[in-house]
């Protein structure tokens, strides 16, 4: 749904394919999957620890705000229908052909439109939304684990080196029993 007009302008000779879905089925599917990612609390924390989440999560939030006025439940169906209408209108204005197909149509209409041979394997039909949220949370867990490893591999040695330097300064910082002697330091600065 994002960048349709921009992609059409960037690729004026590309063929346009609209995969039609029943708006109610699509809305329910997105509510049970993508909307969960939008509100997953782990991403709110992870965006400060993981570079990939730091890029994707704010973009995802902006995407939802721009496409659905930050209210997918109320505006999602209208936005989907508006997207289809916009692509159809732009294609007609540009004199471009559009293949509109259901995913259940299989390879034949798609391959015919693209002028390629039908592959020798079945058309993929699985859209398993039931596992999507679990997979999203697993990816977040793996990113958190990677961020922790990076922290332990880089920041922790720096912190430990800082503590070691601090301990050495405490121990050898002055000749007066290992404690910092401010008066001696001030005498050195003033040349006394």
C-alpha positions in Angstrom: 0.0 0.0 0.0 2.9 2.4 0.5 4.7 4.1 -2.4 2.5 2.8 -5.2 2.5 6.0 -7.2 6.2 6.6 -6.5 7.1 3.0 -7.7 5.0 3.5 -10.8 6.8 6.7 -11.6 10.2 5.2 -10.9 9.5 2.2 -13.1 7.3 3.4 -16.0 7.8 0.3 -18.0 7.1 -2.2 -15.2 4.0 -4.3 -15.2 1.5 -3.6 -12.5 0.0 -6.4 -10.4 -2.7 -5.9 -7.9 -3.4 -8.9 -5.7 -7.0 -8.5 -4.7 -8.2 -9.6 -1.3 -11.5 -9.4 0.4 -11.3 -6.2 2.5 -12.8 -7.7 5.6 -10.5 -10.8 5.5 -7.5 -8.6 4.9 -8.4 -6.3 7.7 -8.9 -9.1 10.1 -5.6 -10.7 9.1 -3.7 -7.4 9.5 -5.3 -6.8 12.9 -4.1 -10.2 14.1 -0.6 -9.9 12.8 0.8 -6.5 11.7 -1.2 -4.5 14.2 0.4 -6.7 17.0 3.8 -5.7 15.8 2.8 -2.0 15.9 2.0 -2.3 19.6 4.5 -4.9 20.8 6.2 -3.5 23.8 9.5 -5.3 23.1 10.1 -3.1 20.0 9.7 0.1 22.1 12.7 -1.0 24.2 14.7 -2.8 21.5 14.8 0.2 19.2 17.3 1.7 21.6 19.5 -1.4 21.7 19.4 -2.9 18.2 20.3 -1.0 15.0 17.8 -2.9 12.8 14.9 -2.3 15.2 16.0 1.3 15.5 15.5 1.7 11.7 12.4 -0.4 11.3 10.3 0.4 14.3 10.0 4.2 13.9 9.4 3.6 10.2 6.6 1.2 11.0 5.0 3.7 13.4 5.2 6.4 10.8 3.8 4.1 8.2 0.8 3.3 10.4 0.3 7.0 11.2 0.5 8.1 7.6 -1.6 5.3 6.0 -4.2 4.8 8.7 -4.1 8.1 10.7 -2.7 5.9 13.5 -6.1 4.1 13.8 -6.0 0.9 11.7 -9.2 -0.4 13.1 -11.2 2.6 12.0 -9.3 3.5 8.8 -7.7 0.3 7.5 -10.4 -0.8 5.1 -10.9 2.6 3.6 -7.1 3.0 3.1 -6.9 -0.4 1.3 -9.8 0.5 -1.0 -8.3 3.9 -1.7 -5.0 2.3 -2.5 -6.6 0.0 -5.1 -8.6 2.9 -6.6 -5.5 5.1 -6.8 -3.4 2.5 -8.6 -6.2 1.7 -11.1 -6.7 5.4 -11.8 -2.9 6.1 -12.3 -2.5 3.0 -14.5 -5.5 4.2 -16.7 -4.1 7.7 -16.9 -0.7 6.3 -18.0 -2.2 3.8 -20.3 -0.6 0.9 -18.4 -2.0 -2.6 -18.2 -2.9 -4.0 -14.7 -3.2 -7.6 -13.8 -5.8 -8.0 -11.0 -5.7 -11.4 -9.5 -6.6 -13.4 -6.4 -3.8 -15.4 -4.9 -6.0 -18.4 -5.4 -5.7 -17.9 -9.2 -2.3 -19.7 -9.2 0.5 -19.3 -11.7 -1.3 -19.2 -15.0 -2.6 -15.6 -15.1 0.5 -14.2 -13.4 2.9 -16.0 -15.8 0.8 -15.2 -18.8 0.8 -11.5 -17.8 4.6 -11.5 -17.2 5.2 -13.6 -20.4 7.2 -16.3 -18.6 6.8 -20.0 -18.3 4.8 -21.5 -15.5 7.1 -23.0 -12.9 7.1 -26.8 -12.4 6.1 -26.5 -8.7 2.8 -25.6 -7.0 1.8 -21.9 -6.5 2.5 -20.9 -2.8 -0.9 -20.6 -1.1 0.1 -20.5 2.5 -0.4 -17.4 4.5 -0.1 -18.7 8.0 -1.0 -15.6 10.1 -1.4 -17.9 13.2 2.3 -18.2 13.7 3.2 -14.6 12.6 3.0 -13.1 16.1 5.1 -15.9 17.5 7.7 -15.4 14.8 7.8 -11.7 15.3 8.4 -12.1 19.0 11.1 -14.7 18.3 12.9 -12.3 16.0 12.7 -9.6 18.7 14.2 -12.1 21.2 17.0 -12.9 18.8 17.7 -9.2 18.2 17.8 -8.6 22.0 20.2 -11.4 22.4 22.4 -10.0 19.6 22.3 -6.5 21.2 23.3 -8.0 24.5 26.2 -9.9 22.9 27.4 -6.6 21.2 27.1 -4.8 24.5 29.1 -7.5 26.3 31.7 -7.6 23.5 32.3 -3.8 23.3 30.9 -1.7 26.1 31.7 -4.1 28.9 35.5 -4.2 28.2 35.5 -0.4 28.0 33.7 -0.1 31.3 36.1 -2.7 32.9 39.1 -0.8 31.6 37.7 2.4 33.1 37.2 0.7 36.4 40.8 -0.6 36.3 42.1 2.9 35.5 40.0 4.4 38.3 41.3 1.7 40.8 44.9 2.3 39.8 44.5 6.1 40.3 42.9 5.4 43.7 45.7 3.1 44.7 48.7 4.9 43.1 47.3 8.5 42.8 49.5 9.9 45.6 52.2 8.9 48.0 50.0 9.6 51.0 48.6 6.1 51.6 47.0 5.5 48.2 44.3 8.3 48.6 44.0 11.3 46.4 45.6 14.3 48.0 43.8 17.5 46.7 46.2 19.8 48.6 49.2 18.2 47.0 47.6 18.5 43.6 46.9 22.1 44.2 50.5 22.8 45.2 51.8 21.2 42.0 49.5 23.3 39.9 50.6 26.5 41.6 54.3 25.6 41.5 54.7 25.5 45.2 
